[in-house]
């Protein structure tokens, strides 16, 4: 019996800890080979980007506040950007639901999501 409970709990954690990211491509689609996640640079603002860059896609992430954190949101957006051939992301915002929304979700059993936005970019090397 304890093993069965452990398996169910592990499945719930894995399913609940997922961050989903969708991407909306911008401009004409130019195929770029995927970039490894560890080579995708995270910028807080566009001013931090050194050199010229092309905007590849808008990224929108969502994850349940009970099972995710901001780091996982950024990691998921970075992974998606790399899959699209981007070598950087410019963070827009990660928004947390209000305390009231979290409380209502807990009481009513609703999923309460945090949301993140970023722009996937390809920075041209000089």
Secondary structure, 3 states (H helix, E strand, C coil): CHHHHHHHHHHHHHHHCCEEEEEEECCCCCCCCCCCHHHCEEECCHHHCCCCEEEEEEEEEEEECCCCCHHHHHHHHHHHHHHCCCCEEEEEEEECCCHHHHHHHHHHCCCCEEEEEEEEEEECCC
